[in-house]
Amino acid sequence: MELLQKKNIVLNCKAKAKEDVIREMGNLLYSSGYVEESYIEAMLLRENTFSTNIGNGIAIPHGVEEAKKNIKKSGIGIMVFPEGTKWNEDEVKIVIGIAGIGDEHLDILANIADKLSTEKAVEDVVGSTANQIYTLFTGIH
């Protein structure tokens, strides 16, 4: 199974409560076979102890360290909010849920930082199709 599946790229999301966004993301990762269902609660726990908003309009919800045992395979999901959604005091436009086995989460984070390092890059993704986003993150056409 690949790190990102096209079905896990959700475009034109409408603003909603941060916890609801995290639950939806967790369900995407769970229904795709990346994580056990308990990982969803671990994502919420992480958010309650440390915000996953990394700035530049991006949030990267993921589970607490203890939840790594609930990850079956490394994977990500992407939700795009063209109008933004509230993440604590800030607005985010791209939410990338991460499930990384071992140190793979560091590679995933580095890839995200590389691909979305500028405001323009974030805006480009917000205006992209699922196929374009898939290619950006996987290199596969």
C-alpha positions in Angstrom: 0.0 0.0 0.0 1.3 3.4 -0.9 1.8 6.3 1.5 -0.9 8.4 -0.1 -4.0 7.1 -1.9 -6.0 9.4 -4.2 -9.2 8.6 -2.2 -7.5 10.1 0.9 -7.3 13.6 -0.8 -10.5 15.5 0.1 -11.0 18.8 -1.6 -13.3 21.7 -0.9 -13.9 20.9 2.8 -16.1 23.3 4.7 -14.9 24.8 8.0 -15.8 22.8 11.1 -14.6 22.2 14.6 -11.0 21.2 14.8 -11.9 18.0 16.7 -14.4 17.0 13.9 -11.7 17.6 11.3 -9.3 15.4 13.3 -11.9 12.6 13.7 -12.6 12.7 9.9 -8.9 12.5 9.2 -8.5 9.7 11.6 -11.4 7.8 10.0 -9.8 8.3 6.6 -6.5 6.7 7.8 -8.5 4.0 9.6 -10.8 3.1 6.7 -7.8 2.9 4.4 -6.1 0.4 6.6 -3.2 2.5 7.9 -4.2 2.6 11.5 -6.3 0.8 14.1 -9.4 2.7 15.2 -7.9 3.6 18.5 -5.4 5.9 16.7 -8.2 8.4 16.2 -8.4 9.1 20.0 -4.6 9.3 20.1 -4.7 12.0 17.4 -7.2 14.0 19.6 -5.1 13.4 22.7 -2.0 14.8 20.8 -3.9 17.9 19.8 -5.1 18.5 23.3 -1.5 18.4 24.7 0.3 20.1 21.8 -1.2 21.9 18.8 -0.3 20.4 15.4 -0.7 23.7 13.6 2.8 24.2 12.0 2.0 27.6 10.6 1.7 28.7 6.9 -1.9 27.6 6.9 -1.0 23.9 7.6 -1.9 21.5 10.4 -0.5 18.0 10.7 -2.6 16.0 13.2 -1.0 12.7 14.3 -1.2 10.4 17.3 0.7 10.6 20.5 4.0 8.6 20.7 2.4 5.7 22.7 -0.1 5.2 19.8 2.7 4.2 17.3 1.8 0.6 18.1 -1.7 1.3 16.6 -0.2 2.1 13.2 -0.3 -0.8 10.7 1.4 1.0 7.8 2.7 4.5 7.3 0.2 6.7 5.4 -1.2 10.2 5.1 -4.5 11.9 4.3 -5.0 15.4 3.0 -8.0 17.7 3.5 -8.1 21.0 1.7 -10.2 23.9 3.1 -10.2 26.7 0.5 -12.0 29.1 2.9 -9.9 28.0 5.8 -10.9 26.3 9.1 -10.2 27.5 12.6 -7.3 25.7 14.3 -7.1 27.3 17.8 -6.5 31.0 17.0 -5.4 30.5 13.4 -6.9 29.6 10.1 -5.5 26.5 8.3 -6.2 25.6 4.7 -4.5 22.3 4.5 -4.8 19.5 7.0 -2.5 16.5 6.6 -3.1 13.6 8.9 0.0 11.5 9.5 0.5 7.9 10.6 4.2 7.0 10.5 5.8 3.8 11.6 9.1 4.2 13.5 11.1 7.1 12.2 9.2 7.2 8.9 7.1 10.1 10.3 10.3 12.2 10.2 10.6 11.5 6.4 6.9 12.3 5.9 7.3 15.6 7.9 10.4 16.6 5.9 8.5 15.9 2.6 5.6 18.1 3.7 7.9 20.9 4.8 9.7 20.7 1.5 6.6 20.7 -0.6 4.7 23.4 1.4 7.5 25.7 2.4 6.0 28.9 1.0 2.6 30.6 1.2 2.5 30.4 -2.6 3.0 26.6 -2.5 0.2 26.3 0.0 -2.1 28.4 -2.2 -1.1 26.3 -5.2 -2.2 23.2 -3.4 -5.5 24.8 -2.3 -6.2 25.4 -6.0 -5.1 22.0 -7.2 -7.0 18.9 -8.3 -6.7 15.6 -6.3 -4.5 14.3 -9.2 -2.1 17.3 -8.9 -1.8 16.9 -5.2 -1.2 13.2 -5.5 1.6 13.8 -8.0 3.1 16.6 -5.8 3.4 14.3 -2.8 4.2 11.0 -4.5 6.0 12.0 -7.7 3.7 9.5 -9.5 1.6 10.7 -12.5 
